[in-house]
Amino acid sequence: MVIHSTFSDFVLFLYIHLSNADSHYDPTELLVIKAKMTSLYEEDINFEKKLYQTIREYNAFDKTKLNKLFRDSFMYFKPNKVKSKLLTDLHEIVNADGNVSPSENKALESLKEIIDLIN
């Protein structure tokens, strides 16, 4: 199952997933995501609008299908060249609020396992 047409959209979805791993969107984490969006998208995109569209997309997505979505999307996009940067970005988002919850750690570890299996 692949629902994103670009790797950038998929990565933003991953960022949102980690930000919400503790069941709330921390403003500090969202600020880090917004900063990271500048390297994902062209300058002419409305970052605020794109961010909140992706949050709505994530909120509406059936969470029981997340692992399948992540595996299939990594297989589809094959992001070998950006693996270490992506993992660094995911760590920065989880650590942005200064409090890494067990659910955030679990989400991060789950994504690391998927990335390691694919690459």
N, CA, C and O atoms as a MOPAC input file, in Angstrom:
PM7 MOZYME 1SCF
protein

 N      0.84300 1    -1.17200 1     0.00000 1
 C      0.00000 1     0.00000 1     0.00000 1
 C      0.89000 1     1.23700 1     0.00000 1
 O      1.65900 1     1.45900 1     0.93500 1
 N      0.78100 1     2.02400 1    -1.03500 1
 C      1.51400 1     3.28700 1    -1.14300 1
 C      0.46500 1     4.36800 1    -1.37700 1
 O     -0.32400 1     4.27800 1    -2.31700 1
 N      0.45500 1     5.38800 1    -0.52500 1
 C     -0.56600 1     6.44100 1    -0.65500 1
 C      0.03000 1     7.79600 1    -1.04000 1
 O     -0.70400 1     8.75900 1    -1.26600 1
 N      1.35000 1     7.86700 1    -1.11500 1
 C      1.99900 1     9.14800 1    -1.42000 1
 C      2.62800 1     9.10200 1    -2.80300 1
 O      3.20000 1     8.08700 1    -3.20200 1
 N      2.52000 1    10.18900 1    -3.52000 1
 C      3.07300 1    10.22600 1    -4.87700 1
 C      4.54700 1    10.62300 1    -4.88800 1
 O      5.23800 1    10.40400 1    -5.88300 1
 N      5.03700 1    11.20800 1    -3.78800 1
 C      6.44800 1    11.59800 1    -3.72100 1
 C      7.05700 1    11.11500 1    -2.40800 1
 O      6.36700 1    10.92700 1    -1.40600 1
 N      8.36800 1    10.92300 1    -2.45000 1
 C      9.07900 1    10.52900 1    -1.24100 1
 C      8.96700 1    11.62500 1    -0.18500 1
 O      8.86700 1    11.32600 1     1.00500 1
 N      8.98300 1    12.87600 1    -0.59900 1
 C      8.86000 1    13.99900 1     0.35100 1
 C      7.54700 1    13.93500 1     1.11900 1
 O      7.52200 1    14.16000 1     2.32900 1
 N      6.46200 1    13.63000 1     0.42700 1
 C      5.16300 1    13.51600 1     1.10700 1
 C      5.15500 1    12.35200 1     2.08700 1
 O      4.58200 1    12.44800 1     3.17200 1
 N      5.79100 1    11.25800 1     1.70000 1
 C      5.88600 1    10.10100 1     2.59200 1
 C      6.71600 1    10.44600 1     3.83100 1
 O      6.33600 1    10.09300 1     4.94700 1
 N      7.83000 1    11.12600 1     3.64300 1
 C      8.68700 1    11.50700 1     4.77300 1
 C      7.93300 1    12.44300 1     5.72000 1
 O      8.02200 1    12.29100 1     6.93800 1
 N      7.20600 1    13.39200 1     5.17800 1
 C      6.41900 1    14.28600 1     6.03400 1
 C      5.39900 1    13.48200 1     6.83700 1
 O      5.18500 1    13.76100 1     8.01600 1
 N      4.77900 1    12.50400 1     6.22300 1
 C      3.83900 1    11.61800 1     6.92300 1
 C      4.55200 1    10.88600 1     8.06100 1
 O      3.99800 1    10.74900 1     9.15200 1
 N      5.77300 1    10.41900 1     7.81200 1
 C      6.57100 1     9.77000 1     8.87000 1
 C      6.84300 1    10.73500 1    10.01800 1
 O      6.72000 1    10.37300 1    11.18800 1
 N      7.21200 1    11.95800 1     9.67300 1
 C      7.47200 1    12.97300 1    10.70000 1
 C      6.22900 1    13.17000 1    11.58300 1
 O      6.32500 1    13.22800 1    12.80800 1
 N      5.08100 1    13.26900 1    10.94100 1
 C      3.82100 1    13.46400 1    11.67200 1
 C      3.53700 1    12.24500 1    12.55300 1
 O      3.09800 1    12.38300 1    13.69500 1
 N      3.78900 1    11.07000 1    12.01700 1
 C      3.58000 1     9.84100 1    12.79000 1
 C      4.40200 1     9.88100 1    14.09000 1
 O      3.87700 1     9.60000 1    15.16800 1
 N      5.66600 1    10.22500 1    13.98300 1
 C      6.50700 1    10.27700 1    15.18600 1
 C      6.08100 1    11.38700 1    16.12900 1
 O      6.11600 1    11.22300 1    17.34900 1
 N      5.68500 1    12.50200 1    15.57100 1
 C      5.23700 1    13.61100 1    16.41300 1
 C      4.00900 1    13.21300 1    17.22800 1
 O      3.82800 1    13.67800 1    18.35400 1
 N      3.17400 1    12.36000 1    16.66300 1
 C      1.93700 1    11.96300 1    17.33200 1
 C      2.07700 1    10.63700 1    18.07000 1
 O      1.08500 1    10.13800 1    18.60200 1
 N      3.25200 1    10.05500 1    18.12100 1
 C      3.43500 1     8.75100 1    18.76300 1
 C      3.02300 1     8.76300 1    20.22800 1
 O      2.62900 1     7.73000 1    20.76800 1
 N      3.10900 1     9.91200 1    20.87000 1
 C      2.70000 1    10.03100 1    22.27400 1
 C      1.27400 1    10.57500 1    22.39100 1
 O      0.86600 1    11.04800 1    23.45200 1
 N      0.53000 1    10.50400 1    21.29800 1
 C     -0.89800 1    10.86600 1    21.23100 1
 C     -1.18800 1    12.35900 1    21.31100 1
 O     -2.31700 1    12.75500 1    21.60300 1
 N     -0.18400 1    13.18800 1    21.05600 1
 C     -0.45300 1    14.61500 1    20.91300 1
 C      0.63500 1    15.24700 1    20.04800 1
 O      1.75100 1    14.73700 1    19.94800 1
 N      0.28300 1    16.35000 1    19.43900 1
 C      1.22800 1    17.07300 1    18.58700 1
 C      1.87000 1    18.18100 1    19.40700 1
 O      1.23800 1    19.19900 1    19.69100 1
 N      3.11300 1    17.98300 1    19.78300 1
 C      3.83100 1    18.97400 1    20.57100 1
 C      4.24800 1    20.12600 1    19.65300 1
 O      4.79600 1    19.88500 1    18.57700 1
 N      3.99900 1    21.36900 1    20.06400 1
 C      4.36400 1    22.52100 1    19.22400 1
 C      5.85200 1    22.57200 1    18.87800 1
 O      6.21800 1    22.98000 1    17.77600 1
 N      6.70200 1    22.16300 1    19.80500 1
 C      8.14500 1    22.16600 1    19.53900 1
 C      8.49100 1    21.15400 1    18.45400 1
 O      9.31300 1    21.42800 1    17.58000 1
 N      7.86500 1    19.99200 1    18.51300 1
 C      8.09400 1    18.97900 1    17.48400 1
 C      7.59900 1    19.47600 1    16.12300 1
 O      8.24200 1    19.24400 1    15.09900 1
 N      6.46300 1    20.15400 1    16.12100 1
 C      5.94100 1    20.68800 1    14.86000 1
 C      6.85900 1    21.76400 1    14.28600 1
 O      6.98500 1    21.87900 1    13.06700 1
 N      7.49700 1    22.54900 1    15.14300 1
 C      8.46100 1    23.54300 1    14.66400 1
 C      9.66000 1    22.87500 1    13.99400 1
 O     10.14800 1    23.34400 1    12.96500 1
 N     10.12700 1    21.78400 1    14.58300 1
 C     11.24100 1    21.03600 1    13.98500 1
 C     10.80800 1    20.46800 1    12.62800 1
 O     11.56900 1    20.50800 1    11.66100 1
 N      9.59200 1    19.94600 1    12.56600 1
 C      9.08600 1    19.41300 1    11.29700 1
 C      9.02500 1    20.51400 1    10.24200 1
 O      9.44100 1    20.30800 1     9.10200 1
 N      8.51000 1    21.67400 1    10.61900 1
 C      8.43300 1    22.79200 1     9.66700 1
 C      9.82400 1    23.16300 1     9.14400 1
 O      9.99100 1    23.44100 1     7.95600 1
 N     10.80400 1    23.16700 1    10.01900 1
 C     12.16400 1    23.48900 1     9.59300 1
 C     12.68400 1    22.43600 1     8.61600 1
 O     13.36900 1    22.76800 1     7.64900 1
 N     12.36400 1    21.18900 1     8.86600 1
 C     12.81700 1    20.10600 1     7.98800 1
 C     12.09800 1    20.11900 1     6.64500 1
 O     12.62000 1    19.61500 1     5.65000 1
 N     10.92600 1    20.68300 1     6.61900 1
 C     10.16100 1    20.75300 1     5.36600 1
 C     10.88000 1    21.60000 1     4.31900 1
 O     10.67400 1    21.40800 1     3.12000 1
 N     11.71000 1    22.52200 1     4.75700 1
 C     12.42700 1    23.37200 1     3.78800 1
 C     13.38200 1    22.57200 1     2.92200 1
 O     13.67800 1    22.96600 1     1.79400 1
 N     13.86900 1    21.44300 1     3.44200 1
 C     14.73900 1    20.59700 1     2.61800 1
 C     13.94500 1    19.54500 1     1.84800 1
 O     14.47600 1    18.90800 1     0.93800 1
 N     12.68800 1    19.36500 1     2.20600 1
 C     11.84200 1    18.39700 1     1.50000 1
 C     11.14600 1    18.99500 1     0.28000 1
 O     10.92400 1    18.30600 1    -0.71500 1
 N     10.80100 1    20.28600 1     0.36300 1
 C      9.94600 1    20.90700 1    -0.64300 1
 C     10.56100 1    22.18500 1    -1.19900 1
 O     11.43800 1    22.79900 1    -0.59100 1
 N     10.08000 1    22.55600 1    -2.35300 1
 C     10.48400 1    23.81300 1    -2.97700 1
 C      9.96600 1    24.97600 1    -2.13500 1
 O      9.02000 1    24.82900 1    -1.36200 1
 N     10.59600 1    26.11600 1    -2.29800 1
 C     10.22800 1    27.29500 1    -1.50400 1
 C      8.82400 1    27.82100 1    -1.79700 1
 O      8.22400 1    28.48700 1    -0.95400 1
 N      8.29800 1    27.52600 1    -2.98600 1
 C      7.00800 1    28.09200 1    -3.35600 1
 C      5.81700 1    27.36200 1    -2.73600 1
 O      4.67200 1    27.75000 1    -2.96900 1
 N      6.06500 1    26.32100 1    -1.95600 1
 C      4.97100 1    25.58500 1    -1.32300 1
 C      4.56300 1    26.28900 1    -0.02300 1
 O      5.39800 1    26.87800 1     0.66300 1
 N      3.29700 1    26.21900 1     0.29600 1
 C      2.79500 1    26.76400 1     1.55000 1
 C      3.03400 1    25.69900 1     2.63500 1
 O      2.25700 1    24.75400 1     2.76800 1
 N      4.11200 1    25.86400 1     3.40100 1
 C      4.50600 1    24.85700 1     4.38800 1
 C      3.43100 1    24.62200 1     5.43900 1
 O      3.15300 1    23.48000 1     5.80600 1
 N      2.84200 1    25.67600 1     5.91100 1
 C      1.81000 1    25.56500 1     6.94100 1
 C      0.62800 1    24.72800 1     6.42800 1
 O      0.15400 1    23.81800 1     7.10900 1
 N      0.17300 1    25.04900 1     5.23800 1
 C     -0.95000 1    24.32600 1     4.64000 1
 C     -0.59100 1    22.86100 1     4.41600 1
 O     -1.39100 1    21.97600 1     4.72100 1
 N      0.59400 1    22.59700 1     3.89100 1
 C      1.04800 1    21.23200 1     3.62600 1
 C      1.14100 1    20.43800 1     4.93300 1
 O      0.73400 1    19.27800 1     4.98900 1
 N      1.66800 1    21.05800 1     5.96300 1
 C      1.80200 1    20.39800 1     7.25800 1
 C      0.43400 1    19.98500 1     7.78700 1
 O      0.24800 1    18.83700 1     8.19000 1
 N     -0.52500 1    20.91000 1     7.78800 1
 C     -1.82900 1    20.60000 1     8.37200 1
 C     -2.66200 1    19.67700 1     7.48500 1
 O     -3.52100 1    18.95500 1     7.99100 1
 N     -2.43000 1    19.68600 1     6.18900 1
 C     -3.06500 1    18.69100 1     5.31200 1
 C     -2.55100 1    17.29900 1     5.66800 1
 O     -3.31700 1    16.33700 1     5.71900 1
 N     -1.26100 1    17.20500 1     5.91000 1
 C     -0.66100 1    15.91500 1     6.24300 1
 C     -1.12000 1    15.44100 1     7.61400 1
 O     -1.33100 1    14.24400 1     7.81000 1
 N     -1.27800 1    16.34900 1     8.56000 1
 C     -1.81400 1    15.97500 1     9.87400 1
 C     -3.22900 1    15.43000 1     9.71900 1
 O     -3.57500 1    14.42000 1    10.33100 1
 N     -4.04200 1    16.08700 1     8.91000 1
 C     -5.40600 1    15.58800 1     8.68200 1
 C     -5.37500 1    14.21300 1     8.00500 1
 O     -6.14600 1    13.32100 1     8.36000 1
 N     -4.48500 1    14.05600 1     7.03700 1
 C     -4.33800 1    12.77300 1     6.35000 1
 C     -3.94100 1    11.68000 1     7.35600 1
 O     -4.49900 1    10.58200 1     7.34200 1
 N     -2.98500 1    11.99000 1     8.21500 1
 C     -2.53600 1    11.03700 1     9.22200 1
 C     -3.66000 1    10.70200 1    10.20100 1
 O     -3.88200 1     9.53200 1    10.51300 1
 N     -4.36200 1    11.70900 1    10.67900 1
 C     -5.44700 1    11.48100 1    11.63900 1
 C     -6.54300 1    10.59600 1    11.05800 1
 O     -7.15100 1     9.80700 1    11.78200 1
 N     -6.80000 1    10.72000 1     9.75500 1
 C     -7.85300 1     9.94800 1     9.10000 1
 C     -7.40200 1     8.54200 1     8.70400 1
 O     -8.23000 1     7.68100 1     8.40900 1
 N     -6.09000 1     8.31300 1     8.69900 1
 C     -5.56300 1     7.03000 1     8.23500 1
 C     -5.81500 1     5.92800 1     9.26500 1
 O     -5.70400 1     6.16400 1    10.46800 1
 N     -6.14900 1     4.73900 1     8.79900 1
 C     -6.36000 1     3.57900 1     9.66000 1
 C     -5.01400 1     3.14400 1    10.24000 1
 O     -4.17800 1     2.58900 1     9.52600 1
 N     -4.80900 1     3.39300 1    11.51800 1
 C     -3.50700 1     3.15300 1    12.15300 1
 C     -3.11800 1     1.67100 1    12.15600 1
 O     -1.93800 1     1.34900 1    12.29600 1
 N     -4.08400 1     0.77200 1    12.00400 1
 C     -3.75200 1    -0.64900 1    11.94600 1
 C     -3.01500 1    -0.99200 1    10.65800 1
 O     -2.45100 1    -2.08100 1    10.54500 1
 N     -3.00800 1    -0.09100 1     9.69100 1
 C     -2.34700 1    -0.32600 1     8.40700 1
 C     -1.00900 1     0.41400 1     8.27500 1
 O     -0.39600 1     0.40500 1     7.20700 1
 N     -0.56300 1     1.04700 1     9.35100 1
 C      0.67000 1     1.82900 1     9.28800 1
 C      1.89300 1     0.99500 1     8.92000 1
 O      2.66800 1     1.39500 1     8.05200 1
 N      2.08100 1    -0.15000 1     9.56000 1
 C      3.26800 1    -0.95500 1     9.25200 1
 C      3.30500 1    -1.36300 1     7.78400 1
 O      4.36600 1    -1.32800 1     7.15900 1
 N      2.17300 1    -1.74500 1     7.23300 1
 C      2.11000 1    -2.10600 1     5.81800 1
 C      2.43600 1    -0.89600 1     4.95300 1
 O      3.19600 1    -1.00200 1     3.99100 1
 N      1.86700 1     0.24400 1     5.29100 1
 C      2.14000 1     1.47400 1     4.54500 1
 C      3.63700 1     1.79300 1     4.58300 1
 O      4.22800 1     2.09700 1     3.54700 1
 N      4.24900 1     1.72800 1     5.75600 1
 C      5.66200 1     2.05500 1     5.88600 1
 C      6.52900 1     1.08500 1     5.09000 1
 O      7.41300 1     1.50800 1     4.34500 1
 N      6.28200 1    -0.19600 1     5.24100 1
 C      7.07400 1    -1.20100 1     4.50200 1
 C      6.92600 1    -1.01400 1     2.99500 1
 O      7.91500 1    -0.94800 1     2.26600 1
 N      5.69800 1    -0.93200 1     2.55000 1
 C      5.44400 1    -0.81200 1     1.10600 1
 C      6.02100 1     0.48400 1     0.54000 1
 O      6.55700 1     0.49900 1    -0.56800 1
 N      5.91000 1     1.55400 1     1.29400 1
 C      6.42400 1     2.84200 1     0.81700 1
 C      7.94500 1     2.84700 1     0.75300 1
 O      8.52400 1     3.36500 1    -0.20200 1
 N      8.59500 1     2.27400 1     1.76100 1
 C     10.05800 1     2.18000 1     1.71200 1
 C     10.50500 1     1.30500 1     0.54600 1
 O     11.50000 1     1.60600 1    -0.11300 1
 N      9.77900 1     0.23200 1     0.29300 1
 C     10.11000 1    -0.62600 1    -0.85000 1
 C      9.91000 1     0.13000 1    -2.16500 1
 O     10.71500 1     0.00100 1    -3.08700 1
 N      8.86200 1     0.90000 1    -2.24600 1
 C      8.52700 1     1.63600 1    -3.46100 1
 C      9.54500 1     2.75000 1    -3.74600 1
 O     10.02800 1     2.88300 1    -4.87000 1
 N      9.86200 1     3.54100 1    -2.72600 1
 C     10.75500 1     4.69100 1    -2.92600 1
 C     12.23500 1     4.32200 1    -2.84500 1
 O     13.07200 1     5.02100 1    -3.41700 1
 N     12.57400 1     3.23500 1    -2.14400 1
 C     13.95100 1     2.76700 1    -1.98800 1
 C     14.92500 1     3.90600 1    -1.64800 1
 O     15.80900 1     4.22100 1    -2.44500 1
 N     14.77000 1     4.50900 1    -0.49300 1
 C     15.56600 1     5.69000 1    -0.11900 1
 C     16.95400 1     5.38400 1     0.43700 1
 O     17.34000 1     5.96200 1     1.45300 1
 N     17.70300 1     4.50600 1    -0.18800 1
 C     19.01600 1     4.10600 1     0.34600 1
 C     19.94100 1     5.27700 1     0.62500 1
 O     20.65000 1     5.27500 1     1.63100 1
 N     19.94700 1     6.26600 1    -0.23700 1
 C     20.89600 1     7.37600 1    -0.10600 1
 C     20.58800 1     8.30100 1     1.06200 1
 O     21.47200 1     9.02500 1     1.52100 1
 N     19.37100 1     8.29100 1     1.54500 1
 C     18.99100 1     9.22500 1     2.60300 1
 C     18.72000 1     8.54000 1     3.93700 1
 O     18.20600 1     9.16700 1     4.86400 1
 N     19.05900 1     7.27800 1     4.04000 1
 C     18.75200 1     6.50400 1     5.24400 1
 C     19.26700 1     7.16300 1     6.51800 1
 O     18.49400 1     7.36600 1     7.45400 1
 N     20.54300 1     7.49800 1     6.57600 1
 C     21.09200 1     8.05900 1     7.81400 1
 C     20.50400 1     9.43200 1     8.11800 1
 O     20.24600 1     9.74900 1     9.27900 1
 N     20.29000 1    10.25200 1     7.08900 1
 C     19.67500 1    11.57000 1     7.30300 1
 C     18.25100 1    11.40800 1     7.82800 1
 O     17.83700 1    12.11600 1     8.74700 1
 N     17.51300 1    10.48300 1     7.24600 1
 C     16.13700 1    10.25500 1     7.68200 1
 C     16.10100 1     9.81300 1     9.14600 1
 O     15.28500 1    10.31400 1     9.92000 1
 N     16.95400 1     8.90300 1     9.52500 1
 C     16.98800 1     8.45800 1    10.92400 1
 C     17.37800 1     9.59500 1    11.86500 1
 O     16.82900 1     9.71200 1    12.96000 1
 N     18.32100 1    10.42800 1    11.44300 1
 C     18.70900 1    11.59400 1    12.25100 1
 C     17.52400 1    12.54300 1    12.41500 1
 O     17.25600 1    13.02700 1    13.51500 1
 N     16.82100 1    12.80500 1    11.32000 1
 C     15.64400 1    13.68300 1    11.37000 1
 C     14.57900 1    13.12600 1    12.30500 1
 O     13.99200 1    13.87200 1    13.09000 1
 N     14.32700 1    11.83900 1    12.22900 1
 C     13.31200 1    11.22300 1    13.08400 1
 C     13.70300 1    11.34900 1    14.55500 1
 O     12.84900 1    11.61800 1    15.40100 1
 N     14.97600 1    11.15900 1    14.86500 1
 C     15.44900 1    11.33600 1    16.24900 1
 C     15.25900 1    12.78000 1    16.70800 1
 O     14.83200 1    13.01600 1    17.83900 1
 N     15.56900 1    13.74100 1    15.85200 1
 C     15.42800 1    15.15000 1    16.22200 1
 C     13.97600 1    15.50300 1    16.53000 1
 O     13.70400 1    16.26200 1    17.46000 1
 N     13.05600 1    14.96100 1    15.76100 1
 C     11.63300 1    15.25700 1    15.99700 1
 C     11.19700 1    14.67900 1    17.33600 1
 O     10.54400 1    15.36400 1    18.12300 1
 N     11.54700 1    13.44100 1    17.59600 1
 C     11.15600 1    12.79900 1    18.85500 1
 C     11.76300 1    13.52300 1    20.04900 1
 O     11.12500 1    13.63000 1    21.09600 1
 N     12.98300 1    14.01900 1    19.90700 1
 C     13.67300 1    14.68600 1    21.01700 1
 C     13.36300 1    16.17600 1    21.13000 1
 O     13.81600 1    16.81700 1    22.07800 1
 N     12.62300 1    16.73400 1    20.21200 1
 C     12.40800 1    18.18400 1    20.15700 1
 C     11.79800 1    18.76300 1    21.42400 1
 O     12.17200 1    19.85700 1    21.84500 1
 N     10.86900 1    18.04800 1    22.03400 1
 C     10.21700 1    18.58900 1    23.22700 1
 C     10.97300 1    18.25600 1    24.51100 1
 O     10.53400 1    18.61400 1    25.60400 1
 N     12.11500 1    17.56800 1    24.37700 1
 C     12.92700 1    17.24800 1    25.53800 1
 C     12.41200 1    16.07900 1    26.35600 1
 O     12.95700 1    15.76900 1    27.41500 1
 N     11.36900 1    15.43300 1    25.87000 1
 C     10.77900 1    14.32000 1    26.60000 1
 C     10.42800 1    13.21000 1    25.61500 1
 O      9.48600 1    13.34300 1    24.83300 1
 N     11.18300 1    12.11900 1    25.65400 1
 C     10.92300 1    10.99800 1    24.76000 1
 C     10.10800 1     9.96200 1    25.52600 1
 O     10.60200 1     9.32300 1    26.45400 1
 N      8.85500 1     9.81000 1    25.12000 1
 C      7.97500 1     8.86200 1    25.79700 1
 C      8.25000 1     7.44300 1    25.30700 1
 O      8.83400 1     7.25500 1    24.24000 1
 N      7.83300 1     6.45300 1    26.08100 1
 C      7.99200 1     5.06400 1    25.62400 1
 C      7.30100 1     4.81200 1    24.28300 1
 O      7.80900 1     4.05000 1    23.46000 1
 N      6.16400 1     5.43600 1    24.06100 1
 C      5.46400 1     5.23300 1    22.78900 1
 C      6.24300 1     5.85000 1    21.62300 1
 O      6.22600 1     5.31000 1    20.51600 1
 N      6.92200 1     6.97000 1    21.86100 1
 C      7.75600 1     7.57200 1    20.81900 1
 C      8.97000 1     6.68100 1    20.53200 1
 O      9.34500 1     6.48300 1    19.37600 1
 N      9.57100 1     6.15300 1    21.58700 1
 C     10.69900 1     5.22900 1    21.41500 1
 C     10.28100 1     4.00000 1    20.62500 1
 O     11.00100 1     3.54400 1    19.73800 1
 N      9.11200 1     3.46900 1    20.95600 1
 C      8.60000 1     2.28100 1    20.26400 1
 C      8.36100 1     2.58700 1    18.78500 1
 O      8.72200 1     1.79000 1    17.91900 1
 N      7.75500 1     3.74000 1    18.49500 1
 C      7.49500 1     4.12200 1    17.10100 1
 C      8.80500 1     4.28200 1    16.33500 1
 O      8.91900 1     3.84100 1    15.19100 1
 N      9.77800 1     4.90300 1    16.95900 1
 C     11.07400 1     5.10900 1    16.31900 1
 C     11.77600 1     3.77500 1    16.05800 1
 O     12.31100 1     3.55500 1    14.97200 1
 N     11.77200 1     2.90200 1    17.03900 1
 C     12.40300 1     1.58700 1    16.87800 1
 C     11.71100 1     0.78200 1    15.77600 1
 O     12.36900 1     0.10200 1    14.98800 1
 N     10.40900 1     0.86400 1    15.72800 1
 C      9.64300 1     0.17500 1    14.68600 1
 C     10.04500 1     0.65800 1    13.29500 1
 O     10.24600 1    -0.14500 1    12.38400 1
 N     10.15900 1     1.96500 1    13.14400 1
 C     10.55800 1     2.53200 1    11.85400 1
 C     11.99100 1     2.14800 1    11.51000 1
 O     12.28900 1     1.85400 1    10.35300 1
 N     12.88100 1     2.14700 1    12.50100 1
 C     14.27100 1     1.75200 1    12.25800 1
 C     14.34000 1     0.31100 1    11.75500 1
 O     15.09400 1     0.00100 1    10.83200 1
 N     13.55200 1    -0.55700 1    12.36400 1
 C     13.53700 1    -1.95900 1    11.94100 1
 C     13.07700 1    -2.08300 1    10.48000 1
 O     13.66800 1    -2.82600 1     9.69600 1
 N     12.03800 1    -1.36000 1    10.13500 1
 C     11.52500 1    -1.40200 1     8.75800 1
 C     12.58100 1    -0.87400 1     7.78400 1
 O     12.83600 1    -1.47900 1     6.74300 1
 N     13.18500 1     0.25000 1     8.13100 1
 C     14.20100 1     0.84000 1     7.26700 1
 C     15.37900 1    -0.11800 1     7.09800 1
 O     15.89700 1    -0.27500 1     5.99200 1
 N     15.79600 1    -0.75100 1     8.17500 1
 C     16.91900 1    -1.69000 1     8.11700 1
 C     16.57700 1    -2.92500 1     7.27700 1
 O     17.43400 1    -3.44200 1     6.56200 1
 N     15.35400 1    -3.38800 1     7.36000 1
 C     14.94300 1    -4.55500 1     6.55700 1
 C     14.92400 1    -4.23700 1     5.06700 1
 O     15.28900 1    -5.07500 1     4.24200 1
 N     14.50700 1    -3.05400 1     4.73400 1
 C     14.34600 1    -2.65800 1     3.33500 1
 C     15.68800 1    -2.37100 1     2.69800 1
 O     15.92300 1    -2.74500 1     1.54900 1
 N     16.56700 1    -1.71700 1     3.42400 1
 C     17.83200 1    -1.26700 1     2.83900 1
 C     18.93600 1    -2.27500 1     3.00600 1
 O     20.06100 1    -2.03800 1     2.56500 1

